[in-house]
């Protein structure tokens, strides 16, 4: 068996924790790093079905994208859903690790995966840190050839398995320079406009951000929060399986997008 600490250190190489945003909660969040692990499960978000799966499958470590806990807790009780989940996992000896925004920005992280899906050229961070000493958030680059906004969104959605992408902007809008910001990345719109992007691909954006994109002529591709990030946790499970052949590692089978498509 492998120690939790060894797995944590390896994850910190894949997604250096210093890349995380200052408000984030990353690293080993629950557990004793001196203990050993046999079974590891990845997921986008810890939810009651994910907890059930982890406990029933005798998982030793959950590698989740979204932290649990996220905000500081004054108490852990069964009065809240988060408290119930934490108590169950702790009682079952399940550790929790999250890299979150560090994995978003890592050299082999989510935004880079999105950029690579389109073979983006001259790729760089969309938002660089002030000291320019590390990778920044998001990605921006040039497409191998100009395409329409409709095809751009369809190509990315097909690559990551986003089943219900949405669009802001004309379907035939010509796109050559594109930005990526996974998850709730609508706040990156101004940065995308500043560097001359024709379109921004993200998970979700507010209504007012969509209006701003429409009024300024920048296309928006909305893959859904789940659609823009879950695929990366599946790929992370594959990478960890290759790196730790003696461990049993899989992406959660019970996790699903809570937002369902309604067909007319």
N, C-alpha and C positions, 0 to 999 in steps of 0.2 A: 504493500500500500504506500501511497505518497502522502506526505504531510500537507495539511492545509496551507501552511506557510509556503511550501514550495509552489503550490498552485497559485497562491496569491502573488508571489514574486514573479511568476511567469506571466500572469495576467497584467501585472504592472509594467512588463516589458512590451507587451502587445499594445497596451493603452497606458502610457505613463501618467500617473495621477496628477502630476504637476500641470497637465494640460486641462484639468477640470476647471470649470468656472468657480469663482470664489464663493458663490452661494450654494454650491453643490455639496452633496454628502457622498463621498466615494471611498472605496477600499473595502476591507473586511468590516462589515457592519454588525454582524452577529457571529459568535463562535470563538473557539479556542484554537489559535493557529498552530498549537503544538500537537493537536490531534491528527489522526490519519484519515484519509478518504479513499473510498472505493468507487462510489457512485456520485456522479455530478450531473446536474440538469441545468440547462440554460433556459431563459425565458425573457420576454420583454418586460412584463410586469407581474409581480406576485399578487395573485388573486385567490379567493377561496378554492376554486377548482385546481389551481396550481399547487396550493398547499396540500390538498387531498392527494394529488398525484405524488408529491414529494414524500409525504408521510407513508403512503401505501407502498411506494417503491423503495423505501428505506434509503432515501437520498442523503448523502453526507453534506453536500454543498449545492446551493442554488446560486448560479451566476445570473443575476438579473440586470437588465439595463437600467430600469427605473429603481431608485433606492427604496428600501424599506428597512428602517424608517427613513423618511426624507427630511422632515422637519424635526427639530429637537423635541423630545417627549419628556413631560414632567412625570408621567406615570404610564405603566403598561398594565392595563386591565382589560377584562373581557367586555367592557362597556362600549368599545369601539371596534369596528371591523379590523383596523390595523392592529389593535391590541390582541384581538382574538387570534389573528394569523401569527403574530409574533410569539404568543404563548404556546400555540400548537407546535410551531417549528422549534422553538427552544426546548420544549418538553421532549420532542422527538430527536433532539441532537442535530438538527439541520442548521448548518452555517449559511450565512448570506454574504455575497460579495457583489458590489456594483462599481462599474467604472463610469457609467453614464456619460457626462459631457466630455470626459477624457477619451472615451471610445468614439464619441462623435467626431472629435478633432484629430485623432491619432493618424499616423502615416498610413496605417492599414485599417483605419476605422470606417465608420458608416458613411460619412460624406465622401471619403475617398473611394469606397466601394461603388457609390452612386456615380461618381465621376468616371470611374473605370468602366462602368457598364456602357458608357457611350464613347469610350476611348478618347476622353477629353485631352486636348493638347494645350501646352503652356499652362498647365494646371497649377493653381496656387491657392492659398487660404483666401476666403472671401473677406474675412476680418482679421487683420494681423494684430498681435499684441503690441502695446506701446513700445516695449523695449526691443521688439523684433528678434527676441532670442529663442523663440519656440514657434511651433505651428500654431496658427490661429484657427478660428471657427469657420465652418463652411468651406466650400470649394468654389472656384470659378475657373473657367477655361474656354477654349474654342472647340467647337465641334469639328470633326474631320471634314464635314461638308455642311453647308447651310441646309436647313430643313424647315418644315412647317411646325408650328406650335402643337398642332394636333398629333402629328407623327412623333414628335419629340416626347410628348407625354405618354403616348401609347408604347413607345419603345422602352422607356424607363419602367413603366408599370408592368410591362410584360416580363422584364428582367427580374424584378423584385417580387412579382406575384401580387401586386396591388390590384384588387378586383373591381374597384369602383372609383377610378381617378376622376377628378373634376378639373375644369379649365376656366381661367379668367383671361379673356382676350380673344381675338379673332382666331378661328381655326387655321387660317392660312397665313397668320403672322410669320414672317421669315425670321428664323433664329440662327445665329452663328455663335454668339457668346452667351453662355448659360451659367447660372449660379446654382449651387445645391446647399440646402440647409435642412437636414432631416428633422422630424418631429414637429414641434410648434415653431416653425422657422419663419413665420410671416414677418417677424421683427427685423429680419435681414433684408427686407425689401429696399430700404434706403441705401444700404451698403451695396446691394446689387445694382441699383440705379447709378450710384456714384462711380462704379467701375465700368459702367457701360454695358451691362448685361441686357440682352434682348428678352430674356426670360429667367424666372427663378423657379426651381423645382423644390417643393417642400412637402411636409406632411399636411399641415393645416395652417390656416390664417383666419384672422377675424374678418367680419363683414366689412369693416372700415378699411382694413388693409387691402381687401379685394377691390374696393372702390378706388383706393389710391392707385393700385396697379392699373386699373382700367383707365383712370384719368391721365396717367403718365405714360401709357402706351407700353408698359412692360407686361409680358405674358406671365401668367402664374399656372403652374401645374401642381395640383393638390392631390397627393397620393393617399391621404389619410394618415393619421399618426401611426397607426399599427402597420399600415402598408409600407411606410417609409423606413421602418426600423426593425420589424420582426425578422425579416429575411437575414439581417446581419447576425442575429443571435443564433440562427440556424447554421450560418457559416462559421460562427465562432465555435459551436459545438463540434463541427467537422475538424476545425483546426486543432482544438484541444485533444480530440480523439487521436489525431495523427501525432501530436506532441507527447501524449501520455497514453501509450498503447496498452498499459496495464490497467487503466481505469475504464469504467463503463460510463460513457458520456452521451447524452442525447438532448435535443431541444424538447421542451414540454409538448406533450401530445394533447393536453387538455386545454391549452391556451387558445383563445380565439379573439377576433375583433368584436368588441361589445357593440359596435355600430354595424347594423345589418342593412344591406341594400334592399329597398322596397321596389319590386317590379310591378309595373302597372298591369 
